[in-house]
Amino acid sequence: MGRTGADFMDLARPGEIKLHCQPNALSTLQEFLEDHASPATREAARILVRDSLAGMEGRARARAEAMLAQVEAGRRDVFC
């Protein structure tokens, strides 16, 4: 899957990993919220997700938004 070893280092050395980590983390959080969280936790975390997206730029934000849309549509284990 390109998540370890040389593939990971090829992304980490030039700083490209940041285009993957935060979008992946947000999609994982969204999966948990939809599948397991209480309504109160879900609402609090949706604010966190919204604020996180607001702080992202460019390709990372576009990836995160696309991944979140996939999770909201019912897909699971999405990653970039």
C-alpha positions in Angstrom: 0.0 0.0 0.0 3.0 2.3 0.1 2.7 3.1 3.7 6.0 1.8 5.0 9.7 1.6 4.2 11.1 3.2 1.2 7.7 4.4 -0.1 7.0 6.2 3.2 10.5 7.7 3.3 10.0 9.0 -0.3 7.1 11.0 1.1 8.6 11.9 4.4 12.0 13.3 3.3 10.6 16.1 1.1 7.7 16.8 3.5 5.0 15.4 1.2 3.7 13.1 4.0 1.7 16.1 5.4 -0.5 15.7 2.3 -1.5 12.3 3.6 -1.4 12.2 7.4 -4.0 14.9 8.3 -6.5 13.8 5.6 -6.2 10.2 6.7 -6.6 11.1 10.3 -9.7 13.1 9.6 -11.3 10.4 7.6 -10.6 7.9 10.3 -12.1 10.2 12.9 -15.2 10.6 10.7 -15.6 6.8 10.4 -15.5 6.5 14.2 -18.0 9.3 14.6 -20.5 7.8 12.2 -20.2 4.3 13.4 -19.6 4.5 17.2 -19.9 8.0 18.7 -22.7 9.4 20.8 -24.6 12.3 19.4 -22.8 14.8 21.7 -19.4 13.4 20.8 -20.3 13.5 17.1 -21.3 17.1 17.3 -18.2 18.2 19.2 -15.9 16.4 16.8 -17.7 17.8 13.7 -16.6 21.2 14.9 -13.1 19.9 15.2 -13.2 18.5 11.7 -14.6 21.7 10.3 -11.9 23.8 12.1 -9.1 21.4 10.9 -10.3 21.7 7.3 -10.3 25.5 7.6 -6.6 25.4 8.6 -5.6 23.2 5.7 -4.6 24.4 2.2 -4.3 23.2 -1.3 -4.0 19.5 -2.1 -4.2 18.4 1.5 -7.6 20.1 2.0 -8.9 18.8 -1.3 -7.9 15.2 -0.4 -9.4 15.5 3.1 -12.7 16.9 1.7 -12.9 14.1 -0.9 -12.2 11.4 1.7 -14.7 12.8 4.2 -17.3 12.9 1.5 -16.6 9.2 0.8 -17.0 8.3 4.5 -20.2 10.3 4.7 -21.5 8.3 1.7 -20.9 5.1 3.6 -17.5 4.0 2.4 -15.0 2.8 4.9 -11.2 2.4 5.1 -10.6 5.3 2.7 -7.0 6.6 2.5 -4.9 8.6 0.2 
